[in-house]
Amino acid sequence: IERELRDVNDHLKRILDTMGEGVVVLDAEGRMTQLNRSACQLFGVGDDDMLGKDYSAWTHPDFRELMAREQRARRDGARSSYDAMFVRPDGTSFWAHIIAVPIIDDSGEYRGSVGCLRDVTQEKRALEQLRQLHSFNEELIRTAGVWISVTDGEGKVSLWNDKAEEITGYSRDEVLGSDRIWELLFSDEEYRRALRGRHDAKSADKGALREIETAIRCRSGEERTIHWYGRRRYDSDGEQAGWILAGHDVTEAKHNLQRLRDYAAQVERLSSEKTRFLSVASHELRTPLTIISGYIDLLSEEGLAPDQREKIERVQAQLEHLARLIGDLLSVSRIDQGRSDLSPSHVDLVELTDEAVASLMDPARDKGLKILVNKSAPRVAAYADRRAVMQIITNLLQNAISYTPSGGTVEVYVSPCEGRGKIVVADTGIGIADEERELIFGEFHRTERARRLQADGNGLGLSIVKRLVEEMRGKVWVNSDGEGKGSTFTVLLPGDESTRRREGYEAPDL
């Protein structure tokens, strides 16, 4: 009989060892009396190390109370199904899902229990990662800088984040589980019906992102404009299950945009009025100026005493300055009104530079300045308006003469550059501070140092240069090492008609 029992036990052990899940048998006192191979592998020890030991020796301290409670339930004849954590001798831990049943003899006495253990450590870790991700997503949505809400198929709100509360003034407790919020936000029934119609009209495009802008009325009574992005939700059967909505409060942005539009319109109106005034004023000033100049010329022909001639020459100098100013004002006016009447053609920059330099040699000499011209080729072609190029070179030279102290030098370089014509006017004058380089081409702008030195100039010459260059699809820029270190103005003009049609040349960062 004993042999037969041993054979039965051996056979039973072989059967248990083939099971993929751990099997543990406890006696009535909770001591281990039998384990299969999978159980030993789970605990990381052999059966000799576990047999006769109390199960609590391997139970994680946080779960000993649970295990004791479950054992008491089995004493009462109840089956158990629960998760618990265990600790191996090497200190590592694992999670197991346990299904345990009591062992009751024929007399109804509790003899122990049999437990089936399945390793669920990886599942627990995955669930914890999912929980953390879900918690992170919830926090991300809750604290997002945009209004985020989710509705079910009946329009009831299931998610309402902090920004939604902030914008509307309605809390989660008031909103969740109800669809009444939409009546509060869109109090006009016709408006609500129209919005619903727009959404339903687009619903055929399943899963597409909808975009709409609406006005809402907040708890405070204030009206705000919300730009919405929404997407339909669908259940596992493909049926519509509500909406996911993200709303941007664009109230202030729209107000600011309207203010900018109003300001732009006002600036445009003032600019137009300024242009008309400059045009009329310049024309009205030119006629009397011509008459005065004529009489001054007549007076200068008479026999005058030296002091009288000196006074006449001073008047002539001021008249010439005024004539230049009026000419500049007329140029600005024509460009602003789109009446510059430029007629591009093939011109020689060397020839035009020589003409401009020759016309200004006398005032440069009178001021004690040298003008040097450097030509890399006998002819440098450009496709530009001849009169405009002449004015550009003249204005740059006059600017250099005006702001270069006596004894200084003005150098002009003319050369081809990558299919374009290049003009460089460099001086040893008062220079330009870094913060004023971007402002130097503005109308009526003069540098702080030029104002301090009371240098000649009206602040229009460089503005005209920039306008004319850009109208001919060219580029102009200035470089200076700072105040007192001179300035270098560079102009690039199209070399031919095809170059002119292409995008403008990008000024290098020097």
C-alpha positions in Angstrom: 0.0 0.0 0.0 2.8 2.4 0.9 4.5 1.7 -2.4 1.2 2.4 -4.2 0.9 5.7 -2.3 4.4 6.6 -3.3 3.7 5.8 -6.9 0.5 7.9 -6.8 2.4 10.8 -5.2 5.2 10.6 -7.7 2.7 10.5 -10.5 0.8 13.5 -9.1 4.1 15.4 -8.7 5.1 14.7 -12.3 1.7 16.0 -13.4 2.0 19.2 -11.3 5.6 19.8 -12.6 4.3 19.9 -16.1 2.0 22.8 -15.3 3.1 26.2 -16.4 1.7 27.9 -13.3 2.9 27.5 -9.8 1.1 25.2 -7.4 1.5 25.4 -3.6 -0.2 23.2 -1.0 -0.5 24.5 2.6 -1.4 22.6 5.6 -3.9 23.9 8.2 -1.2 25.9 9.9 -0.1 27.6 6.7 3.0 25.6 6.2 4.1 24.5 2.7 3.7 20.8 2.2 4.1 20.5 -1.6 5.3 22.7 -4.5 5.6 22.1 -8.2 8.6 23.0 -10.3 7.0 26.3 -11.6 6.4 27.4 -8.0 10.0 26.8 -7.1 11.1 28.8 -10.1 8.8 31.7 -9.1 10.3 31.9 -5.6 13.8 31.3 -6.8 14.5 28.3 -4.5 14.3 24.5 -4.4 11.4 22.7 -2.8 13.7 21.5 0.0 14.2 25.1 1.1 10.5 25.8 1.3 8.8 22.6 2.5 7.6 22.9 6.1 8.1 26.7 6.1 5.3 29.2 6.7 4.2 30.9 3.6 4.5 34.3 5.2 8.3 34.0 5.1 8.2 34.9 1.4 5.2 37.3 1.5 6.0 41.0 1.1 5.5 42.8 4.4 2.8 45.0 2.8 0.7 42.0 1.9 1.0 39.8 5.0 -2.3 41.1 6.5 -4.0 40.4 3.2 -2.7 36.9 3.1 -3.8 36.2 6.7 -7.3 37.5 5.9 -7.5 35.3 2.8 -6.4 32.3 4.8 -9.1 32.9 7.4 -11.6 33.0 4.6 -10.5 29.6 3.4 -10.8 28.2 6.9 -14.5 29.1 6.5 -14.6 27.2 3.2 -14.4 30.2 0.8 -12.4 30.2 -2.4 -10.0 33.1 -2.9 -8.8 35.1 -5.9 -6.4 38.0 -5.4 -3.0 39.6 -6.2 -0.1 39.7 -3.8 3.6 40.5 -3.8 6.3 38.1 -2.7 10.0 38.5 -2.0 12.7 36.0 -3.1 15.8 35.2 -1.0 17.9 37.4 -3.3 15.8 40.4 -2.5 13.9 40.6 -5.8 10.2 40.7 -5.7 7.4 39.6 -8.0 3.6 39.8 -8.3 1.4 36.8 -8.4 -2.3 36.3 -9.1 -3.5 33.6 -6.7 -6.5 31.3 -6.9 -6.8 29.3 -3.7 -9.3 26.7 -2.6 -9.7 25.1 0.8 -9.0 21.4 1.5 -11.9 19.9 3.6 -11.9 16.3 4.7 -15.0 14.0 4.8 -15.7 15.1 8.3 -15.8 18.7 7.2 -12.6 19.7 8.9 -10.2 22.2 7.3 -7.0 20.5 6.4 -5.2 23.2 4.4 -5.5 24.8 0.9 -4.2 24.5 -2.6 -3.1 27.7 -4.4 -2.4 28.3 -8.1 0.1 31.2 -8.7 0.5 33.0 -12.0 3.4 35.5 -12.4 1.7 38.9 -13.3 4.8 41.1 -12.6 5.0 42.3 -16.2 1.3 43.0 -16.4 1.5 45.0 -13.2 4.4 47.0 -14.5 2.5 47.7 -17.7 -0.6 48.7 -15.8 1.5 51.0 -13.7 3.0 52.6 -16.7 -0.4 53.0 -18.2 -1.6 54.5 -14.9 1.3 56.9 -14.9 0.7 57.8 -18.5 -2.9 58.3 -17.9 -2.2 60.5 -14.9 0.3 62.5 -16.9 -2.2 63.0 -19.7 -4.8 64.0 -17.3 -2.5 66.5 -15.7 -1.4 67.8 -19.1 -5.0 68.3 -20.3 -6.0 69.8 -16.9 -3.3 72.4 -17.0 -3.2 73.0 -20.7 -3.2 76.6 -21.9 -6.2 76.0 -24.1 -9.8 75.1 -23.3 -10.2 71.3 -23.6 -13.5 69.5 -23.1 -15.0 66.2 -24.1 -18.7 65.3 -24.6 -20.6 62.1 -25.0 -23.1 61.3 -27.8 -25.8 63.3 -25.9 -23.6 66.4 -25.5 -23.0 65.8 -21.8 -19.6 66.9 -20.7 -17.1 64.2 -19.5 -14.0 66.4 -19.3 -13.6 70.1 -18.5 -10.1 71.4 -17.8 -8.7 74.4 -15.8 -8.6 76.7 -18.8 -12.3 76.0 -19.5 -13.1 77.0 -16.0 -11.0 80.1 -16.2 -12.5 81.3 -19.5 -16.2 80.5 -18.8 -16.3 81.0 -15.0 -18.1 77.6 -14.7 -16.5 74.9 -12.5 -16.1 71.2 -13.2 -18.7 70.3 -10.5 -21.3 72.4 -12.3 -20.5 71.1 -15.8 -19.5 67.4 -15.7 -22.3 65.0 -16.5 -24.6 67.7 -17.9 -25.3 69.2 -21.3 -26.8 72.4 -19.9 -23.5 74.3 -20.2 -24.1 74.8 -23.9 -27.3 76.6 -23.2 -25.5 78.8 -20.8 -22.6 79.6 -23.2 -24.8 79.9 -26.3 -28.0 81.4 -24.8 -29.6 82.1 -28.2 -31.4 79.0 -29.4 -31.2 79.9 -33.0 -27.4 80.3 -32.7 -27.2 76.9 -31.1 -29.2 75.4 -33.8 -27.0 77.0 -36.5 -23.9 75.7 -34.8 -25.3 72.2 -34.5 -26.3 72.3 -38.2 -22.7 73.3 -39.2 -21.3 70.4 -37.3 -23.8 67.9 -38.6 -23.2 69.1 -42.2 -19.5 68.2 -41.8 -20.0 64.9 -39.9 -19.8 62.8 -43.1 -16.1 63.3 -43.1 -15.4 60.8 -40.4 -12.5 61.6 -38.0 -11.7 64.9 -39.7 -10.7 68.0 -37.7 -13.3 70.7 -37.6 -12.5 74.4 -37.2 -15.0 77.1 -36.2 -15.1 80.4 -34.4 -17.9 81.3 -32.0 -19.0 83.9 -29.5 -19.8 82.6 -26.0 -21.3 84.3 -23.0 -19.4 83.7 -19.7 -20.9 83.4 -16.2 -19.9 87.1 -15.7 -22.0 88.1 -18.7 -18.9 89.0 -20.7 -18.9 87.9 -24.3 -15.7 86.3 -25.6 -14.6 84.8 -29.0 -13.4 81.2 -29.1 -11.6 79.6 -32.0 -12.5 75.9 -31.8 -10.8 72.8 -33.1 -13.0 69.7 -32.8 -13.0 66.0 -33.7 -15.8 63.5 -33.6 -15.4 60.5 -31.2 -16.5 57.1 -32.3 -17.2 53.9 -30.2 -16.0 50.4 -31.1 -19.0 49.9 -33.4 -18.1 53.0 -35.4 -21.1 55.0 -33.9 -20.7 58.6 -33.1 -19.9 59.0 -29.4 -19.4 62.7 -28.9 -16.8 65.4 -29.5 -13.2 66.3 -28.4 -13.0 70.1 -28.4 -10.0 72.4 -28.0 -10.8 76.2 -27.8 -8.4 79.2 -28.0 -9.7 82.4 -26.5 -8.9 84.9 -29.3 -10.9 87.8 -27.9 -7.8 89.9 -27.1 -6.1 88.9 -30.3 -9.1 90.0 -32.4 -9.3 93.3 -30.5 -5.6 93.9 -31.1 -5.9 93.0 -34.7 -8.7 95.4 -35.2 -6.7 98.1 -33.4 -3.8 97.4 -35.7 -6.0 97.6 -38.8 -7.4 100.9 -37.5 -3.9 102.2 -36.8 -2.7 101.0 -40.2 -5.6 102.8 -41.9 -4.8 105.9 -40.0 -1.1 105.8 -40.8 -1.9 105.2 -44.5 -4.3 108.2 -44.5 -1.7 110.4 -42.8 1.0 109.2 -45.2 -1.2 110.0 -48.1 -2.0 113.5 -46.7 1.7 114.0 -46.0 2.5 113.1 -49.6 -0.1 115.4 -51.0 1.1 118.2 -48.8 4.8 117.7 -49.8 3.8 117.7 -53.5 1.7 120.9 -53.3 4.1 122.7 -51.0 7.1 121.8 -53.1 5.5 123.0 -56.3 4.2 126.2 -54.6 7.7 126.9 -53.2 9.5 126.2 -56.5 7.9 129.2 -58.4 8.8 132.0 -55.9 12.2 130.4 -55.4 12.9 130.6 -59.2 11.9 134.2 -59.2 14.1 135.1 -56.2 17.0 133.2 -57.7 16.6 135.2 -61.0 16.7 138.6 -59.2 19.7 137.5 -57.1 21.6 136.5 -60.3 20.8 140.0 -61.7 22.1 141.6 -58.6 25.3 139.6 -58.7 26.1 140.9 -62.2 26.1 144.5 -61.0 29.3 146.2 -59.7 29.2 145.3 -56.0 31.4 146.1 -53.1 33.2 143.1 -51.6 31.0 143.0 -48.5 27.9 143.2 -50.7 29.1 140.4 -53.0 29.8 138.3 -49.9 26.2 138.8 -48.7 24.8 138.0 -52.2 26.9 134.7 -52.3 25.5 133.7 -48.9 21.9 134.2 -50.2 22.8 132.2 -53.3 24.2 129.4 -51.2 21.0 129.3 -49.1 18.8 129.3 -52.2 20.8 126.4 -53.6 20.3 124.5 -50.3 16.5 125.3 -50.4 16.4 124.2 -54.1 17.9 120.9 -53.2 15.5 120.4 -50.3 12.5 121.2 -52.6 13.9 118.8 -55.2 14.3 116.1 -52.5 10.7 116.7 -51.3 9.4 116.4 -54.8 11.3 113.1 -55.3 9.9 111.6 -52.1 6.4 112.8 -53.1 6.7 111.2 -56.6 8.0 107.9 -55.2 5.2 107.7 -52.6 2.6 108.4 -55.2 4.1 105.8 -57.6 5.0 108.5 -60.1 8.7 108.1 -60.1 8.4 107.2 -63.9 11.5 105.0 -63.9 12.5 103.7 -67.4 15.2 101.0 -67.0 17.7 100.7 -69.8 21.3 99.6 -70.2 23.5 102.1 -68.5 27.3 102.5 -67.8 27.9 103.0 -64.1 31.5 104.2 -64.7 30.2 107.0 -67.0 27.5 108.1 -64.5 29.9 108.0 -61.6 32.4 110.2 -63.4 29.6 112.7 -64.2 28.4 112.8 -60.5 32.0 113.1 -59.2 32.8 115.9 -61.6 29.7 117.9 -60.6 30.7 117.7 -56.9 34.5 118.3 -57.2 34.2 122.0 -56.4 32.2 121.7 -53.1 34.5 118.8 -52.0 37.6 120.9 -52.8 36.1 123.9 -51.0 35.8 121.7 -47.9 39.3 120.4 -48.2 38.3 116.8 -49.2 39.7 114.4 -51.7 37.4 112.3 -54.0 39.1 109.2 -55.4 37.4 107.0 -58.0 38.5 103.3 -58.4 37.2 101.4 -61.5 37.8 97.7 -61.9 36.8 97.8 -65.5 36.4 100.6 -68.2 32.7 99.9 -68.3 30.3 98.4 -65.7 26.9 97.6 -67.0 23.6 97.9 -65.1 19.9 97.7 -66.1 18.4 100.8 -64.4 17.0 104.2 -64.9 19.7 106.6 -65.9 18.3 109.6 -64.0 17.6 107.6 -60.9 21.2 106.1 -60.8 22.6 109.6 -61.2 20.6 110.8 -58.3 21.6 107.8 -56.2 25.4 108.4 -56.8 25.0 112.1 -56.3 23.0 111.7 -53.0 25.6 109.3 -51.6 28.5 111.6 -52.6 26.7 114.6 -51.1 26.1 112.6 -47.9 29.8 111.7 -47.7 30.9 115.3 -48.3 28.5 116.7 -45.7 29.6 114.3 -42.9 33.3 114.1 -43.6 35.5 116.7 -41.8 38.0 118.8 -43.7 41.1 116.8 -44.7 39.2 113.6 -45.1 38.8 111.4 -48.1 35.8 110.1 -50.1 36.4 107.0 -52.3 34.1 105.6 -54.9 34.4 102.0 -56.2 32.6 100.8 -59.4 32.8 97.1 -60.3 30.7 94.2 -61.7 29.5 91.7 -59.0 27.9 88.4 -59.9 26.1 89.7 -62.9 25.2 93.0 -61.2 26.6 96.4 -61.1 28.2 97.5 -57.8 28.8 101.0 -56.5 30.6 101.6 -53.2 30.9 105.1 -51.6 33.3 105.1 -48.6 34.3 108.0 -46.5 36.5 108.9 -43.4 33.6 110.8 -41.8 31.8 110.8 -38.5 30.6 107.2 -38.9 27.4 105.6 -37.7 26.6 104.0 -34.3 25.4 100.4 -34.5 22.0 101.2 -33.1 21.4 103.8 -35.9 22.4 101.7 -38.9 18.9 100.4 -39.4 17.4 103.9 -39.0 19.8 105.7 -41.3 17.6 105.3 -44.4 14.5 106.6 -42.8 12.9 109.9 -43.9 14.3 113.0 -42.1 16.5 110.8 -39.9 19.9 112.2 -39.0 22.3 110.6 -36.6 22.8 112.0 -33.1 26.4 113.0 -33.9 25.3 114.8 -37.1 22.8 116.8 -35.1 25.5 117.6 -32.5 27.9 118.8 -35.1 25.2 120.7 -37.0 26.4 119.1 -40.3 24.6 120.0 -43.5 21.8 117.8 -44.7 18.0 117.4 -44.5 17.7 113.7 -43.8 16.0 112.9 -47.1 19.0 112.0 -49.4 19.5 108.4 -48.1 15.8 107.8 -47.9 15.5 108.6 -51.6 18.5 106.4 -52.4 16.9 103.4 -50.7 13.5 104.0 -52.4 15.0 104.3 -55.8 17.4 101.4 -55.5 14.6 99.0 -54.3 12.2 100.2 -56.9 14.8 99.1 -59.5 15.1 95.7 -57.8 18.4 96.5 -56.2 19.8 96.5 -52.7 21.6 99.1 -50.6 23.2 98.8 -47.2 25.7 100.6 -45.0 28.6 99.4 -42.8 30.4 101.4 -40.2 32.8 100.5 -37.5 31.2 103.1 -35.3 31.2 106.8 -34.6 34.3 108.6 -35.9 35.3 105.7 -38.1 33.7 106.5 -41.4 30.9 104.8 -43.3 30.7 102.6 -46.4 27.5 102.6 -48.5 27.1 99.7 -51.0 24.6 99.7 -53.9 23.9 96.6 -56.1 21.8 97.1 -59.3 20.6 94.5 -61.8 23.1 93.8 -64.5 20.4 93.1 -67.1 16.7 92.7 -67.5 16.6 89.0 -66.5 18.5 89.8 -63.3 16.1 92.6 -62.5 13.1 90.2 -62.8 14.7 87.8 -60.3 14.4 88.4 -56.5 16.6 91.1 -55.1 20.1 90.3 -54.0 20.5 89.6 -50.3 22.9 92.0 -48.6 25.7 90.1 -46.9 26.2 90.4 -43.2 29.5 92.3 -43.0 
